[in-house]
Amino acid sequence: MGENSGLTELGWHQTHLVADWLARNVNADALLASTLTRALQTAEVIGQRIGLPVTVFPGFEEANQPYWQELPLAPDQPLALWDNRWQPDAENAPLYTAFRETLRNAMARLLEERADQSVIVVSHGGAIGTVLRSLFGGHQMPIFTENCGVTQVAWQEGRWRLICHNERAHLTESSTPAVLPWSEPGQARAVIDHFDRVAAITPSAPASSAQAEPGLRTLVALAAPRPDDRILDAGTGIGTVALAFASHVAHVTAIDISPMMLERAEQSRQALAAANVAIRWADATALPYREASFDLVTCRDLCPYVRDAAALFTHLRRVLKVGGRLALDELIGSENPVKRATHQAIETQRDPAFVRLHSESELELRLRESGFRVERAEVYDAPLDLEEWLTLAAADKDARTAVRNMVQSSGDGDAAGLRARQGKNGELTFIQRRLRLLARVPSD
């Protein structure tokens, strides 16, 4: 990924591990982050876990020049630099000197603004190593810092004290973070596991696909985005919906809880050079954003993965401004409860994270109960090939066999409302019903 790229799947996993460790071991007064994307993404997860807002603090960014090439070398002489008194200056180390000056200014500002506070700073390996070298006077020594490793220093009794560097016990394979300790960890774990598997077999979206898909163009037209809109795309997946809206609005925050999906979304964002899209980790049922933060919320295929649609819509309504819109594109089941239950059993067999299939009337009722006014709703058909549909869910052999039998059996009397058909060559096709809907937070 690029110089200011977001986190990878591993990075998201490590972020949760360090957030959990900090919550258990550090009592902080403030949480700061450099301006780089990966630092902001990490800090926001930490902030959600420890209950502190993130303050963007310029000056602790990673160097964009190879300053390390200017540090002294002593090939094959391990102790030659033991008493080395080398000091960098603008002549012998211009890149390193400039980098140190930026960091010193940031440290000075930090000490002035946060005196007597315990502060977490989310920064980068080069910046952390250079701060340590400068505080302890060993400029010739490179310092390795593990991604999401913890360094702790304190100003005490007139000197700097190094408490720990590169603390990484929380990054061992046996470490298990408390996933979403404030919501439903069981369901969250199921969703993360499922969509990580799906993302692993899903290529990044081509740069043009986000705007080429007819269904997305229709959703964009329904939502009628404005140039100054700020959008939240909840359950973004690989970012397709977020990127479809990006060229129409001021900013899009795209959230998901699957680390692998977030990595794919970041790759898609970079492919489109969508600078106004921020890829973030967040749970749509426990949004970390302030009230009235967004003009528009978009969701596609999110409702089946939450147990309480009304609670979800209440969370989404909270972050919308008065007059703000909610644009949904969701799978729905039959109004006949028996057919809907049969359909839901098929979906659950294909996807273990699937928890609830709603009907059109049920979703509209839950929206009204949550304070939305439904302005427009349209049901449309989505024809599907069974084998392709199973592949998209990364279904294993046993699941494929079970689902195939269930869909085939449902053809008699259309028991699942899927209008399943078997072709001459044995291929199974069926039709899902979907709801495209626009709702608004009323002003009265």
C-alpha positions as CSV (number, residue, x, y, z in Angstrom):
1,M,0.0,0.0,0.0
2,G,1.0,3.6,-0.4
3,E,2.9,5.9,2.0
4,N,-0.3,7.2,3.7
5,S,-2.2,4.0,3.3
6,G,-4.5,2.4,5.9
7,L,-4.1,-0.7,8.0
8,T,-3.9,-4.2,6.6
9,E,-5.9,-7.1,8.0
10,L,-3.0,-7.9,10.3
11,G,-2.8,-4.2,11.3
12,W,-6.5,-4.1,12.3
13,H,-6.0,-7.3,14.3
14,Q,-3.0,-5.9,16.1
15,T,-4.8,-2.6,16.7
16,H,-7.5,-4.4,18.7
17,L,-4.9,-6.3,20.7
18,V,-3.1,-3.2,21.7
19,A,-6.3,-1.4,22.5
20,D,-7.4,-4.2,24.8
21,W,-3.9,-4.1,26.5
22,L,-4.0,-0.4,27.0
23,A,-7.5,-0.6,28.5
24,R,-6.3,-3.1,31.0
25,N,-2.9,-1.5,31.8
26,V,-2.9,2.3,31.2
27,N,-5.0,5.0,32.8
28,A,-4.6,7.8,30.3
29,D,-5.9,11.4,30.3
30,A,-5.6,12.1,26.6
31,L,-5.3,10.2,23.3
32,L,-3.3,11.8,20.4
33,A,-2.5,10.6,16.9
34,S,-0.3,11.7,14.0
35,T,-2.1,12.9,10.9
36,L,-1.3,9.7,8.9
37,T,-4.2,7.4,8.1
38,R,-2.9,4.3,9.8
39,A,-2.3,6.2,13.0
40,L,-5.8,7.7,13.0
41,Q,-7.4,4.3,12.3
42,T,-5.4,2.8,15.2
43,A,-6.2,5.7,17.6
44,E,-9.9,5.5,16.9
45,V,-10.1,1.8,17.8
46,I,-8.1,2.6,21.0
47,G,-10.4,5.5,21.8
48,Q,-13.5,3.3,21.4
49,R,-12.0,0.8,23.8
50,I,-10.7,3.2,26.5
51,G,-13.4,5.9,26.2
52,L,-11.3,8.8,25.1
53,P,-11.7,11.1,22.0
54,V,-8.9,11.2,19.5
55,T,-7.0,14.5,19.1
56,V,-5.1,14.8,15.9
57,F,-1.6,16.1,16.8
58,P,0.7,17.0,13.8
59,G,4.4,16.6,14.2
60,F,4.6,12.9,15.1
61,E,4.4,11.6,11.5
62,E,6.8,9.1,10.0
63,A,9.7,10.6,8.1
64,N,9.3,10.6,4.3
65,Q,13.0,10.7,3.7
66,P,15.7,7.9,4.3
67,Y,17.3,9.7,7.2
68,W,18.6,6.4,8.6
69,Q,21.2,6.3,5.9
70,E,22.9,9.2,7.6
71,L,23.6,7.4,10.9
72,P,27.2,6.3,11.6
73,L,28.3,2.9,10.5
74,A,31.1,0.6,11.7
75,P,31.0,-2.5,9.6
76,D,32.3,-5.6,11.3
77,Q,33.3,-3.6,14.4
78,P,30.4,-4.1,16.9
79,L,32.0,-2.0,19.7
80,A,33.5,0.7,17.6
81,L,30.7,3.1,18.4
82,W,30.7,2.4,22.1
83,D,31.9,5.9,23.1
84,N,30.9,7.6,19.9
85,R,30.0,11.2,20.5
86,W,28.6,11.8,17.0
87,Q,26.0,14.6,16.9
88,P,23.8,15.2,13.9
89,D,23.8,18.6,12.3
90,A,22.6,20.2,9.1
91,E,25.9,19.4,7.4
92,N,26.5,15.7,8.3
93,A,22.9,14.6,8.6
94,P,20.5,17.1,7.0
95,L,17.5,14.7,6.6
96,Y,17.9,13.4,10.2
97,T,18.4,16.9,11.6
98,A,15.2,18.2,9.9
99,F,13.2,15.1,11.1
100,R,14.5,15.6,14.7
101,E,13.6,19.3,14.6
102,T,10.0,18.5,13.7
103,L,9.7,15.9,16.5
104,R,11.3,18.2,19.0
105,N,8.8,20.9,18.2
106,A,6.0,18.4,18.6
107,M,7.4,17.2,21.9
108,A,7.7,20.8,23.2
109,R,4.1,21.5,22.3
110,L,3.0,18.3,23.9
111,L,4.8,19.1,27.1
112,E,3.4,22.6,27.1
113,E,-0.2,21.6,26.5
114,R,-0.3,18.3,28.4
115,A,1.8,18.9,31.5
116,D,1.2,16.5,34.4
117,Q,-1.0,14.3,32.2
118,S,-0.6,10.7,31.1
119,V,-0.9,10.8,27.3
120,I,-1.1,8.0,24.7
121,V,0.5,9.1,21.4
122,V,-0.2,6.9,18.4
123,S,2.9,7.5,16.1
124,H,5.3,5.5,14.0
125,G,8.4,3.5,14.4
126,G,10.9,6.0,12.9
127,A,9.4,8.8,15.0
128,I,9.4,6.8,18.2
129,G,13.0,5.6,17.7
130,T,14.2,9.1,16.9
131,V,12.5,10.6,20.0
132,L,14.2,7.9,22.2
133,R,17.6,8.5,20.6
134,S,17.3,12.2,21.1
135,L,16.2,11.9,24.7
136,F,18.9,9.5,25.6
137,G,21.8,10.8,23.4
138,G,22.5,7.7,21.3
139,H,22.1,9.0,17.8
140,Q,24.2,6.3,16.1
141,M,21.9,3.5,17.2
142,P,18.9,2.4,15.1
143,I,15.9,1.4,17.2
144,F,13.5,-1.2,16.0
145,T,9.8,-0.7,17.0
146,E,7.3,-3.4,16.3
147,N,4.0,-2.4,14.8
148,C,1.5,-1.8,17.7
149,G,4.4,-2.3,20.2
150,V,4.2,-0.1,23.3
151,T,6.9,2.4,24.4
152,Q,6.5,4.2,27.7
153,V,8.6,7.1,28.9
154,A,8.1,9.5,31.8
155,W,9.6,12.8,32.9
156,Q,10.5,12.3,36.6
157,E,12.7,14.1,39.0
158,G,14.5,16.1,36.4
159,R,15.3,13.3,33.9
160,W,13.6,11.1,31.4
161,R,12.9,7.5,32.4
162,L,12.4,4.7,29.9
163,I,9.8,2.4,31.4
164,C,9.4,0.0,28.5
165,H,10.1,-0.1,24.8
166,N,8.6,-2.5,22.2
167,E,6.3,-4.1,24.7
168,R,4.6,-6.7,22.6
169,A,3.3,-9.5,24.8
170,H,-0.2,-8.5,23.6
171,L,0.8,-9.3,20.0
172,T,1.6,-13.0,20.6
173,E,-0.5,-15.6,18.7
174,S,-2.1,-16.6,22.0
175,S,-3.4,-13.1,22.7
176,T,-7.1,-12.7,22.2
177,P,-8.6,-9.2,22.3
178,A,-12.0,-8.6,23.9
179,V,-13.9,-8.1,20.7
180,L,-16.6,-5.5,21.1
181,P,-16.9,-5.9,24.9
182,W,-19.6,-3.3,25.0
183,S,-22.0,-5.1,22.6
184,E,-22.7,-8.7,21.5
185,P,-19.3,-10.4,21.2
186,G,-20.7,-13.7,20.0
187,Q,-22.5,-12.3,17.0
188,A,-19.7,-9.9,16.3
189,R,-17.2,-12.7,16.3
190,A,-19.5,-14.7,13.8
191,V,-19.7,-11.7,11.5
192,I,-16.0,-11.0,11.6
193,D,-15.1,-14.7,10.9
194,H,-17.6,-15.0,8.1
195,F,-16.6,-11.8,6.3
196,D,-12.9,-12.3,6.7
197,R,-13.4,-15.6,4.9
198,V,-15.4,-13.9,2.2
199,A,-12.9,-11.1,1.8
200,A,-10.1,-13.6,1.4
201,I,-11.6,-14.8,-1.8
202,T,-12.9,-11.4,-3.0
203,P,-10.6,-9.4,-5.2
204,S,-10.4,-5.7,-4.6
205,A,-13.1,-3.8,-6.6
206,P,-11.8,-2.5,-9.9
207,A,-11.4,1.3,-10.0
208,S,-14.5,1.7,-12.2
209,S,-16.8,-0.9,-10.7
210,A,-18.1,1.3,-7.9
211,Q,-19.7,3.6,-10.4
212,A,-20.5,1.1,-13.1
213,E,-22.9,-1.2,-11.2
214,P,-26.5,-0.3,-12.2
215,G,-27.9,-1.0,-8.8
216,L,-25.4,1.4,-7.2
217,R,-26.3,4.1,-9.7
218,T,-30.0,3.7,-8.7
219,L,-29.1,3.9,-5.0
220,V,-27.1,7.0,-5.5
221,A,-30.0,8.6,-7.5
222,L,-32.4,7.6,-4.7
223,A,-30.3,9.2,-2.0
224,A,-29.8,12.4,-4.1
225,P,-26.4,13.3,-2.5
226,R,-25.3,16.9,-2.3
227,P,-21.8,18.3,-2.8
228,D,-21.5,19.3,0.9
229,D,-22.9,16.1,2.3
230,R,-20.9,14.1,4.9
231,I,-21.8,10.4,4.6
232,L,-21.6,7.3,6.9
233,D,-21.5,4.0,5.0
234,A,-22.3,1.4,7.6
235,G,-21.1,-2.2,6.9
236,T,-19.0,-1.0,4.0
237,G,-17.5,-4.4,3.0
238,I,-15.0,-3.8,0.3
239,G,-16.2,-0.2,0.1
240,T,-18.2,-0.4,-3.1
241,V,-21.1,1.7,-1.9
242,A,-18.8,4.3,-0.2
243,L,-16.8,4.7,-3.4
244,A,-20.0,5.0,-5.5
245,F,-21.0,8.1,-3.5
246,A,-17.5,9.6,-3.1
247,S,-17.5,11.7,-6.2
248,H,-20.8,13.2,-5.3
249,V,-20.2,14.4,-1.7
250,A,-17.7,16.2,0.6
251,H,-16.7,13.2,2.7
252,V,-17.5,9.5,3.3
253,T,-16.7,7.6,6.5
254,A,-16.8,3.9,5.6
255,I,-17.1,1.5,8.6
256,D,-17.0,-2.3,9.0
257,I,-15.9,-4.8,11.7
258,S,-14.2,-7.2,9.4
259,P,-10.4,-6.5,9.3
260,M,-10.0,-8.3,5.9
261,M,-12.9,-6.3,4.4
262,L,-11.4,-3.1,5.7
263,E,-8.1,-4.0,4.0
264,R,-9.9,-4.7,0.7
265,A,-11.8,-1.4,1.1
266,E,-8.6,0.5,1.5
267,Q,-7.2,-1.1,-1.6
268,S,-10.3,-0.1,-3.5
269,R,-10.1,3.4,-2.1
270,Q,-6.5,3.8,-3.3
271,A,-7.3,2.4,-6.7
272,L,-9.9,5.2,-7.2
273,A,-7.6,7.8,-5.4
274,A,-10.7,8.7,-3.3
275,A,-9.0,11.1,-0.8
276,N,-12.4,12.0,0.7
277,V,-13.1,8.5,1.8
278,A,-12.0,7.4,5.3
279,I,-11.9,3.7,6.0
280,R,-12.6,3.0,9.7
281,W,-13.3,0.2,12.1
282,A,-16.6,0.6,14.0
283,D,-19.6,-1.4,15.0
284,A,-22.8,-0.1,13.4
285,T,-24.8,-1.0,16.5
286,A,-22.4,1.0,18.8
287,L,-21.4,4.0,16.7
288,P,-18.5,6.0,18.1
289,Y,-19.7,9.2,16.5
290,R,-21.4,12.3,18.0
291,E,-25.0,13.2,17.5
292,A,-25.8,14.9,14.2
293,S,-22.5,14.1,12.6
294,F,-23.7,13.1,9.1
295,D,-26.1,14.2,6.4
296,L,-26.7,10.8,4.9
297,V,-26.2,7.2,6.1
298,T,-26.0,4.3,3.6
299,C,-26.4,0.6,4.3
300,R,-26.4,-2.4,2.0
301,D,-26.9,-5.9,3.3
302,L,-26.4,-4.9,6.9
303,C,-29.8,-5.6,8.5
304,P,-29.6,-9.5,8.3
305,Y,-26.5,-9.4,10.6
306,V,-28.1,-7.6,13.5
307,R,-30.6,-9.1,16.0
308,D,-32.5,-5.9,16.6
309,A,-33.2,-3.7,13.5
310,A,-35.0,-1.0,15.6
311,A,-31.9,-0.6,17.8
312,L,-29.7,-0.4,14.7
313,F,-31.9,2.3,13.2
314,T,-32.0,4.2,16.5
315,H,-28.2,4.3,16.4
316,L,-28.2,5.5,12.8
317,R,-30.8,8.1,13.5
318,R,-28.7,9.5,16.4
319,V,-25.7,10.3,14.2
320,L,-27.9,11.9,11.5
321,K,-28.7,15.6,11.4
322,V,-32.3,16.8,11.5
323,G,-33.5,16.3,7.9
324,G,-30.7,13.8,7.3
325,R,-31.4,10.8,5.1
326,L,-31.0,7.0,5.4
327,A,-30.6,5.0,2.2
328,L,-31.0,1.3,2.4
329,D,-30.6,-1.6,0.0
330,E,-31.4,-4.8,1.8
331,L,-32.5,-8.4,1.2
332,I,-36.1,-9.0,2.3
333,G,-38.2,-12.1,2.8
334,S,-41.8,-12.8,2.1
335,E,-44.7,-11.2,4.0
336,N,-45.8,-14.8,4.6
337,P,-44.0,-15.8,7.9
338,V,-43.8,-19.5,7.0
339,K,-42.1,-18.8,3.6
340,R,-39.9,-16.2,5.3
341,A,-38.8,-18.7,7.9
342,T,-37.9,-21.3,5.2
343,H,-36.0,-18.6,3.3
344,Q,-34.1,-17.6,6.5
345,A,-33.1,-21.2,7.2
346,I,-31.5,-21.4,3.7
347,E,-29.7,-18.1,4.3
348,T,-28.4,-19.2,7.7
349,Q,-27.2,-22.5,6.3
350,R,-25.2,-20.7,3.7
351,D,-23.9,-18.0,6.1
352,P,-23.6,-18.8,9.8
353,A,-23.5,-15.1,10.7
354,F,-26.9,-14.4,9.2
355,V,-29.4,-13.8,12.0
356,R,-32.6,-12.3,10.8
357,L,-34.6,-12.0,7.5
358,H,-37.0,-9.1,7.6
359,S,-40.0,-8.5,5.4
360,E,-40.6,-5.1,3.7
361,S,-43.4,-4.1,6.2
362,E,-41.3,-5.1,9.2
363,L,-38.3,-3.0,8.1
364,E,-40.6,0.0,7.5
365,L,-42.3,-0.4,10.8
366,R,-38.9,-0.6,12.6
367,L,-37.8,2.6,10.9
368,R,-40.9,4.5,12.0
369,E,-40.5,3.2,15.5
370,S,-37.0,4.6,15.4
371,G,-38.1,8.0,14.5
372,F,-37.6,7.9,10.7
373,R,-40.2,9.0,8.0
374,V,-40.1,6.6,5.1
375,E,-40.2,8.7,1.9
376,R,-39.8,6.2,-0.8
377,A,-39.5,2.4,-1.0
378,E,-39.2,0.1,-4.0
379,V,-39.0,-3.7,-4.1
380,Y,-37.0,-5.3,-6.9
381,D,-35.9,-8.7,-8.0
382,A,-32.3,-10.0,-8.0
383,P,-31.9,-13.2,-10.1
384,L,-29.1,-15.4,-8.9
385,D,-27.3,-18.6,-9.9
386,L,-27.1,-20.9,-6.9
387,E,-23.5,-22.1,-7.3
388,E,-22.2,-18.5,-7.8
389,W,-24.2,-17.4,-4.8
390,L,-22.6,-20.1,-2.6
391,T,-19.1,-19.3,-3.9
392,L,-19.6,-15.6,-2.9
393,A,-20.2,-16.7,0.7
394,A,-17.1,-19.0,0.8
395,A,-19.5,-21.9,1.7
396,D,-17.8,-25.2,2.4
397,K,-18.7,-28.5,0.8
398,D,-21.2,-29.5,3.5
399,A,-22.9,-26.2,3.4
400,R,-23.2,-26.2,-0.4
401,T,-24.8,-29.6,-0.4
402,A,-27.3,-28.7,2.3
403,V,-28.2,-25.4,0.7
404,R,-28.6,-27.0,-2.7
405,N,-31.0,-29.6,-1.3
406,M,-33.0,-26.9,0.6
407,V,-33.4,-24.7,-2.4
408,Q,-34.3,-27.6,-4.7
409,S,-36.9,-28.8,-2.2
410,S,-38.4,-25.3,-1.8
411,G,-39.3,-25.2,-5.5
412,D,-42.5,-27.2,-4.8
413,G,-45.1,-24.7,-3.9
414,D,-42.4,-22.0,-3.8
415,A,-42.0,-22.7,-0.1
416,A,-39.3,-20.1,0.5
417,G,-40.6,-17.4,-1.8
418,L,-37.5,-17.7,-4.0
419,R,-39.1,-18.9,-7.2
420,A,-36.4,-21.5,-7.6
421,R,-36.0,-23.2,-11.0
422,Q,-33.8,-26.1,-12.2
423,G,-32.5,-25.9,-15.7
424,K,-32.0,-28.7,-18.2
425,N,-28.4,-29.0,-17.2
426,G,-29.2,-29.3,-13.5
427,E,-28.3,-25.7,-12.7
428,L,-30.4,-24.0,-10.0
429,T,-31.5,-20.4,-10.2
430,F,-33.7,-18.4,-7.9
431,I,-34.8,-14.8,-7.3
432,Q,-34.2,-12.8,-4.2
433,R,-36.4,-9.9,-3.4
434,R,-34.7,-6.7,-2.3
435,L,-35.8,-3.4,-0.8
436,R,-34.3,-0.1,-1.9
437,L,-35.6,2.6,0.5
438,L,-35.1,6.3,1.5
439,A,-36.0,7.5,5.0
440,R,-35.5,10.9,6.6
441,V,-35.1,12.3,10.1
442,P,-38.2,14.6,10.3
443,S,-37.7,18.2,11.3
444,D,-40.9,18.4,13.3
